[in-house]
Amino acid sequence: MVNKEPSAINKSLPVFDHSDEPNATRMPLWIRQPLASGVRYSDTARAVSKNNLHTVCEEAHCPNRGECWSHGTATFMLLGDTCTRACGFCAVKTGKPDWFDEEEAQRIADAVATMGLDYVVLTSVNRDDLKEGGATVFADTIVAMRKNRHDIGIELLTPDFNRCQQEAVDIIMSKLNSVKCDSLSTQMVWGHNVETIPDFYKTVRKGSSYERSLKMLELAVQQEGVEAKSAIMMGMGETEAQVTGVLKDLRSVGVQRIAMGQYLRPTRYHLPVKEYVALEQFEQYEKIAKDLGFSWVKSGPMVRSSYHAEEVQ
């Protein structure tokens, strides 16, 4: 069951503001963003552009795009490039979406086949304007990809689906099971990011709920053949005790995989970086997570939720 009393709330919260407030300090030397290189980067970019697809790599200004695209991997973003929420850390644009493409699922499947991918991460913007939150598009994309290759590894990184969580889960799992076959050995990973500590939700994740995010992960854990995953950003003013509290909450609902990375401000109009977390602290967070029983842990400045997602451990 969801922990009814998540980590205690700190009464002295840092002040966040969407302004040109400077970051706490200069970016340290250990923050490195690999440059794009090689034929595979060009092939990946070409496949994305040719099929008129959105990727979180581009829309969210991911610092690892050069490295991942050079390895021929990408995280596809479903349901357009406009989000119905306004998270203070996110570079994806906010507004009233008017984009919906019935052929998107097949176009993604075609791109995946062209790129020869073994493992695919599917995410999306929040679409609170849709009755089922966009779950049908997730489901149709899974079906289209598995018709091309039944054993392809799939990781979902879904929104919380607001107040239609159970309906969304049922839609996705029903279609997933319809294309399941005996030779399928790859366990599907279902990710949903809590992003930060519950104290900061009103500024960092406007329109979202920490408890609702935990419930989304709990529902994912309950599905056969699914392993749940989440991610936390560091450097927004959180303490080690608060992060540990979130890790405990995640384990309490059965989450097995965790990614922990440094928040990097996309533009000066987004929330400022309060702290560049030391490498030693990331090592400490990795130890804490493993001691709590997480089976898959990635912890470091450049770690993002889908970074090296295909790795077993």
N, C-alpha and C positions, 0 to 999 in steps of 0.2 A: 504493500500500500504506500501511497505518497506520504512522506513525512509531514505531519501537520504543523510541526514547529521547526522550519528551516533555520539555518544559522542566525544567531541573534543580530538584531539591527543596531548598527552604530549610530548614535544620535548626532554625532558631529560629522556630517557629510561634507565632502569637498564640493565647492560650487562649480558647476559646469555651465558653460554658456556658448551658444553658437555665435562666435565672434572671432576677431583676430587676436584673442588672448594667446600669448606665446606659450610654447611648450616649456616644461619645467627647466630643462637643460638642453644643451646641444646633443645631437644624435651621437652616440658613442661609436668607437671604431669597430666594435663587434657586430654592428648592424651592417650586413652586406646583402645587396640585391643582385643576384647573378644576371648577367647580360644575356640577351638572346643570341643564339648561335646555331649553325649547322643546318643541314638539309631538312631534318625532321621539324624544326621550328617553322620553316617556310611551308612544309607540307601541312602541318597542323593549322597554321593561319589560313592557308588556301582552302582547306576543307571547311573551316568555320565560315569563311566569307562566301564561298560558293553556295553553301546551303542556307545562307541568310540566318545564321544561328546567333544566339546570345551566349556568352560565357561569363561566369562570375569572375574569371581571370581578368577580363577587360572591364566589365561594368563596375566591379568593386575595387579596381586598381590593385589587384593582388601583386605583392612584390615578388612572388615566385613564378610569374608567368613565363619569364625567359627560360628558367630551368625546366619547368614542367613541359612547355611546348617543345623545347629542344629534345625532350624524351618521348614526345609523341602522345602526351596525355593532356586532357583538358576537363574542366568541370562545366557541363552544359547547364545553362540557366533557362528554365522553362517559363512560359507564360509572359513573355515580353520583357521589357527593361524598365518598367515603371512600377514602383511598390506603393501599396496603400498605407504604409506606415512610414514614420520619419525617425529612424534610429539615429542617435547623435554621432555614431562612429562610422556609419556606412555611406559609401560613395554612390550607391545605386540611387537613381533619381526617384523622387517621391511625387505622387500626383494621383489623378483619377485615370486608371488604365482604360484604354480603348482598344487594346490589342488582343486578338485571339485568332489563332490559325489552326484549323482542323488538320492541316497537313504537317504540323510541326513534329509530331512523333515520328512519322516516316522519314522526314528530312534528317532528324537526328540519327535514326537507325542507319540511314544511308551514309552519313558522315562517319559514323563509328566503323562501319564496314570498310569504307574507303581508307580510313586511317589504320585499320588492322588492330584495333584496340582489344586488349584482353580484360581490361577493367575500366568501368565507366562510373563517374560520379554525376548524379542528376540533382540539381537544386532548383530553386525558383524564387521569384519575388513573392512577397505576401500578396495574396489576392483575396482580401476580405470582402470584395464586391461579388465574388462568386459563391453560390449556395454551398458547394462542397469544397471551397477553398482551392480549387484547381486539382484535386486528387485524381480526377479522370484523366487528365493529361499525363500525370506521372504514370498511371496504370497503362495507358495506351502506349507510352514510350517504352516501358518495360517489355510489353508484348511484342512491339515492332522489333526491338533489338534481339529478343530471344527467338523470334522466328528466323532471323538471319543466323544466329549462333546461340544454341540453347545453353551452352555452358559459360557464357560470358559473365564475368564478375560484375555485380551491380551494387552500388552504394547510393542510397537516397540521403539527401540532406534537405529535409522538408521544413516548411514553416510549422507553427503550432496548430494550424488549421482552425484557429479561433474557437468557436463554439460548436463546430461540426467534427470534432476529432474522431469520434467512433465511426461516423459515416465515412470519413476520409480513409481511415484504416481499413474498413470493410471493403471499400471500392478497390483500393490498391491490392490487398491480399487476395481478393477474389480473382482478379485478372492475373495476378502473379501465379497463383495456383493453377490457373487454366492452361498455362504453358509450361508447367513444371514437368520434368521427365525423370525417369529412373537414373539416368546417367549424370544428372546434375549434382555435382558435389560441392559447388561453391556456395558458401553461406552468404546470404544477403545481409549487408550492414545497413541499418536504419539510423541515420544521424539527425539530431536536432540540437542546435547550439544554445546553451543557456547564456553564453557570452560573458556574463559578469556576475558579481555578487548581487543578492536580492536588494540590498540597500540602494543600489544605483539604478534600478530599473526605471524609475520615473524620468530620469534624464538620459540614460544610455539607451534604453529600449522602450520608448514611448509607445503605448498601445499594446504592450505585451505584459505577460504576467509570469513571474517565476514559478508559481504553483502550477499554472497551465502548462508551462514548459516541462516540468517534472512529470505531469500527467501524460503528456505526449510521449515521453520516453518510456514511461511505465506501460503504455499501450503497445509500443513497439516491442518491448521485451516479451510481452505475452504472446507474440505471434510465433508460430512454429518456423524454425529455420532462420530466425532473425536475431542478429546481435546488435545491441544499441550502442550508440556513440554520441559524445557531446564534445564541446570545446569551450574554452574560457580565454578571454583576452586579459593580459596583465598590463599594468602601468597606468591604471585609471584612479589610483589612490587606495586600492584594496590592501589589506594586511594578510600575512600568512595565515593567521587564524581564520579570517573570513574565507579565504580560498579553500582551506582545509574543510571548513563547514560545507561549502558547495560540493566538494568532492565526496564528502560523507553522504550528503543528500542524494547525489547521483548514484552512489553505490546502493543506497537504501531502496531505490526503485529498480535496481538490477542492471545499470549501465556498466558495460565491460570495457569500452574504449574511451580514451580521453586525449584530447589535443590541447596543449597550453602554449600560447605564443605571446609575443609583445604587440600591443596595440600601436599602430603607426597611423598618424593622422593623415587622412587623404588630402584635405585642403584646409586652409585657415578658417573655413566656415564650419568645420567639424570640431568636436570636442578636443581640447588640448591633451597632450600626453602629460600626465602628472609625474611619471617616473619611468626611466629606462631601467628595467629590471636586470640585475646583475646575472651573469652566467651561473654563478654559484647558487643563486636563488632558484633558477630554473632546474638545476640539478637536485636541489632540495625538494622542489615540487614533484619531480619525477619519483624520488624516493618515497615521498608521502603517498603518492598515487599507487605505487606498486605495493606498499605496505597495506593499503586499504583493499587490495585485491583486484585492481584493474589489470586485465590481461594484455592490453595494448596501450602503451603510453608513449606519447611524443611530447617533449617539453624543451623549448628553446626559443630564442628571439624570433626566428623566421618561420616557426611552425604555424600552419593554418589548418583548418578542420579537414581539408581534403589533401593536404600535403603528404606525399608518400602513402596515400590511403590504401594502395594496393598491397603494401607490405603486411605479411601475416602477423609479425610482432614488431 
